[in-house]
Amino acid sequence: MADESPVRTLVVDDEPLAIERLQILCAREPLIDLVGTAQDGEAALRLIEALEPEMLLLDIAMPGLDGIGVARAIEKLEKKPAIVFCTAFDQYAVTAFDLSATDYVLKPVSSDRLSRAVARVIDRRKAPPEEKTGDHAQEFWVPHRSEMIRIAAQDIDRIEAERDYMRLHVGQRSFLLHQTITELERRLDPAAFIRLHRSTIVRREQISRLSHDGMGVWHAVMADEERIRIGRTYLPNARALMGR
């Protein structure tokens, strides 16, 4: 099938040993057709124009034009390659996925992890064009052990602030994301999420009822019966759920 044809791939990294490692891994992956390599951002842009790769294995920390700069430079291309960031650092994940990266792989890249990244690119090749969903985030990528885990926004039940991190509750599991709650609130769809406290955001549909103690203190009772206190600042928004 045409959808299973090898993915034309360009490797971009300023470290020769990193390029060599990726070349070896690409040679072992039957669904990758390595068409070239570049050691800086400027060379990458020239090769993208000349070779029209379908996927970039793109380092972030490079002198001159870095990987984020390359991703921004190709945003408006008609034939934009899928971007798989390959980096030793997890702190760029939020920026990376704001740029619609397909995957974010932490170094050292393993053969299995590269295969999964290629599978994501092929899945997107098969998928029909996505409808516009506004500026709200549809997914988040969070570090977990040696990987970056994709979490769909629609799967998040509750978000709680823990100092400089946000804990995303997804079913029985939870993950930490390095971002402020104000920034996270801005990125979420207000039709799906509501902030109840300076440190808590919840999915609207998870709220089963609102209750108060008779002294002006209100709580949101969640589907699992957990009670979340509603801050005074956010009480008007909560009452709006009842049409009041």
C-alpha positions as CSV (number, residue, x, y, z in Angstrom):
1,M,0.0,0.0,0.0
2,A,1.2,3.5,-0.7
3,D,0.5,4.5,2.9
4,E,3.1,1.9,4.0
5,S,5.9,3.2,1.7
6,P,9.1,4.3,3.6
7,V,9.0,7.8,5.0
8,R,11.5,10.1,3.4
9,T,13.6,11.4,6.3
10,L,16.1,14.1,7.0
11,V,18.3,14.0,10.1
12,V,19.3,17.3,11.6
13,D,21.9,17.4,14.4
14,D,25.0,19.4,15.1
15,E,26.8,16.4,16.7
16,P,28.4,14.0,14.2
17,L,28.1,11.1,16.6
18,A,24.4,11.7,17.0
19,I,24.0,11.8,13.3
20,E,25.9,8.6,12.9
21,R,23.8,6.9,15.5
22,L,20.6,8.0,13.8
23,Q,21.9,6.9,10.4
24,I,22.5,3.4,11.8
25,L,19.0,3.3,13.4
26,C,17.4,4.5,10.2
27,A,19.2,1.8,8.2
28,R,17.6,-0.8,10.5
29,E,14.1,0.6,10.1
30,P,12.4,-0.6,6.9
31,L,9.9,2.2,7.0
32,I,12.5,5.0,6.8
33,D,14.2,6.2,3.6
34,L,17.0,8.4,4.8
35,V,17.5,11.1,2.1
36,G,20.0,13.3,3.8
37,T,21.6,14.8,6.9
38,A,22.3,18.4,8.1
39,Q,24.5,19.7,10.9
40,D,22.8,23.1,11.4
41,G,19.5,24.8,11.0
42,E,20.3,26.9,7.9
43,A,21.5,23.8,6.0
44,A,18.4,21.9,7.1
45,L,16.1,24.6,5.6
46,R,18.0,24.3,2.3
47,L,17.7,20.6,2.2
48,I,14.1,20.6,3.1
49,E,13.4,22.8,0.1
50,A,15.6,20.6,-2.2
51,L,14.6,17.1,-1.0
52,E,11.1,17.6,0.3
53,P,11.4,15.1,3.1
54,E,8.3,13.8,4.8
55,M,9.9,13.6,8.3
56,L,12.6,15.5,10.2
57,L,14.5,13.9,13.0
58,L,15.4,17.2,14.5
59,D,17.7,18.1,17.3
60,I,16.8,21.2,19.3
61,A,20.0,22.6,20.9
62,M,22.1,23.7,18.0
63,P,24.2,26.8,17.5
64,G,22.8,29.5,15.2
65,L,19.3,28.5,14.0
66,D,18.2,25.8,16.5
67,G,15.5,23.1,16.1
68,I,12.7,25.3,17.3
69,G,13.7,28.0,14.8
70,V,13.7,25.4,12.0
71,A,10.2,24.3,13.0
72,R,8.9,27.8,13.0
73,A,10.5,28.5,9.7
74,I,8.7,25.7,8.0
75,E,5.3,26.2,9.6
76,K,3.8,27.8,6.5
77,L,5.2,25.4,3.9
78,E,2.6,23.8,1.7
79,K,4.4,20.4,2.0
80,K,5.5,20.6,5.6
81,P,7.4,17.6,6.9
82,A,6.4,15.9,10.1
83,I,8.7,16.9,13.0
84,V,10.1,14.4,15.4
85,F,12.3,16.3,17.9
86,C,15.3,14.2,19.1
87,T,16.8,15.9,22.1
88,A,18.5,15.3,25.5
89,F,16.2,17.8,27.2
90,D,12.6,17.5,28.2
91,Q,12.0,21.2,29.0
92,Y,11.2,22.1,25.4
93,A,8.2,19.8,25.1
94,V,5.5,22.5,25.5
95,T,7.1,24.7,22.9
96,A,7.6,21.7,20.6
97,F,4.0,20.7,20.5
98,D,2.8,24.2,20.2
99,L,4.6,23.9,16.9
100,S,2.6,20.8,16.0
101,A,5.4,18.3,16.5
102,T,4.4,14.7,15.7
103,D,6.7,13.3,18.4
104,Y,9.3,14.2,21.0
105,V,12.0,11.6,21.6
106,L,14.6,11.8,24.3
107,K,18.2,10.9,23.6
108,P,19.7,8.4,23.5
109,V,17.2,7.3,20.8
110,S,16.4,3.6,20.9
111,S,15.4,1.5,17.8
112,D,12.0,0.7,19.4
113,R,11.3,4.4,20.2
114,L,12.2,5.4,16.7
115,S,9.9,2.8,15.2
116,R,7.0,4.2,17.3
117,A,7.8,7.7,16.1
118,V,7.7,6.5,12.5
119,A,4.4,4.8,13.1
120,R,2.9,8.1,14.3
121,V,4.0,9.8,11.1
122,I,2.5,7.0,9.0
123,D,-0.7,7.2,11.0
124,R,-1.0,10.9,10.3
125,R,-0.3,10.2,6.7
126,K,-3.3,7.9,6.6
127,A,-5.6,10.1,8.6
128,P,-7.9,12.6,6.9
129,P,-7.1,16.3,7.3
130,E,-8.1,17.5,10.8
131,E,-10.8,20.0,11.1
132,K,-9.9,23.3,12.7
133,T,-10.4,23.3,16.5
134,G,-9.4,26.8,17.3
135,D,-6.3,27.7,19.4
136,H,-7.0,25.4,22.3
137,A,-4.6,22.5,22.9
138,Q,-5.8,19.1,21.9
139,E,-3.0,17.2,23.5
140,F,-0.1,17.5,25.9
141,W,3.2,15.7,26.0
142,V,4.7,15.0,29.4
143,P,8.0,13.4,30.5
144,H,7.6,10.0,32.0
145,R,10.8,8.0,32.8
146,S,12.8,8.0,29.6
147,E,9.9,8.9,27.3
148,M,7.4,11.7,26.4
149,I,3.9,10.5,26.9
150,R,1.0,11.9,24.8
151,I,-2.1,12.9,26.8
152,A,-5.2,13.9,24.9
153,A,-6.9,17.0,26.5
154,Q,-10.2,15.2,26.3
155,D,-8.8,12.4,28.6
156,I,-7.8,14.8,31.5
157,D,-10.2,14.7,34.4
158,R,-8.5,17.1,36.8
159,I,-5.5,19.4,37.1
160,E,-3.8,20.3,40.3
161,A,-0.9,22.7,40.9
162,E,2.1,21.4,42.7
163,R,4.6,24.2,43.1
164,D,6.1,24.7,39.6
165,Y,4.3,21.7,38.1
166,M,0.8,20.7,37.2
167,R,-0.4,17.3,38.0
168,L,-2.7,16.0,35.2
169,H,-5.1,13.3,36.4
170,V,-6.1,10.8,33.7
171,G,-8.2,8.1,35.1
172,Q,-6.3,6.2,37.8
173,R,-2.9,7.7,36.6
174,S,-1.4,11.1,36.9
175,F,1.5,12.9,35.2
176,L,3.5,16.1,36.0
177,L,3.8,18.9,33.5
178,H,6.2,21.8,34.0
179,Q,3.9,24.8,33.3
180,T,2.0,27.4,35.3
181,I,-1.7,26.9,35.9
182,T,-2.5,30.3,34.3
183,E,-0.8,29.3,31.1
184,L,-2.4,25.9,31.2
185,E,-5.8,27.4,31.7
186,R,-5.2,29.7,28.7
187,R,-4.5,26.7,26.5
188,L,-7.5,24.6,27.6
189,D,-10.9,24.9,26.0
190,P,-13.2,26.8,28.5
191,A,-16.2,25.0,27.1
192,A,-14.6,21.7,28.4
193,F,-12.7,22.9,31.5
194,I,-13.4,25.2,34.4
195,R,-11.1,26.6,37.1
196,L,-12.5,26.2,40.6
197,H,-9.6,27.3,42.7
198,R,-6.3,29.0,42.2
199,S,-4.7,25.6,42.2
200,T,-7.4,23.4,40.5
201,I,-8.9,23.0,37.1
202,V,-11.5,20.3,36.4
203,R,-13.3,18.9,33.4
204,R,-16.8,20.3,33.4
205,E,-18.5,16.9,32.7
206,Q,-16.7,15.4,35.7
207,I,-18.7,17.6,38.1
208,S,-21.8,15.8,39.4
209,R,-23.1,18.4,41.7
210,L,-22.3,21.6,43.8
211,S,-22.8,21.7,47.5
212,H,-22.4,24.3,50.3
213,D,-22.0,24.1,54.1
214,G,-24.5,26.8,54.9
215,M,-21.7,29.3,55.7
216,G,-20.9,30.4,52.1
217,V,-18.3,27.7,51.4
218,W,-19.1,25.8,48.2
219,H,-17.6,22.5,46.9
220,A,-17.8,20.8,43.6
221,V,-18.5,17.1,44.0
222,M,-16.9,15.1,41.3
223,A,-18.1,11.9,39.6
224,D,-15.8,9.8,41.9
225,E,-17.4,11.7,44.9
226,E,-14.2,13.7,45.6
227,R,-15.1,17.1,47.0
228,I,-13.1,20.1,45.6
229,R,-13.4,23.4,47.4
230,I,-14.4,26.3,45.1
231,G,-12.4,29.5,45.7
232,R,-14.4,32.7,46.2
233,T,-12.8,34.2,43.0
234,Y,-14.1,31.3,40.9
235,L,-17.5,30.9,42.6
236,P,-19.4,33.0,39.9
237,N,-18.1,30.7,37.2
238,A,-19.1,27.7,39.1
239,R,-22.6,29.0,39.8
240,A,-22.9,29.7,36.1
241,L,-22.9,25.9,35.6
242,M,-26.3,26.0,37.2
243,G,-27.5,28.9,35.1
244,R,-27.4,31.2,38.1
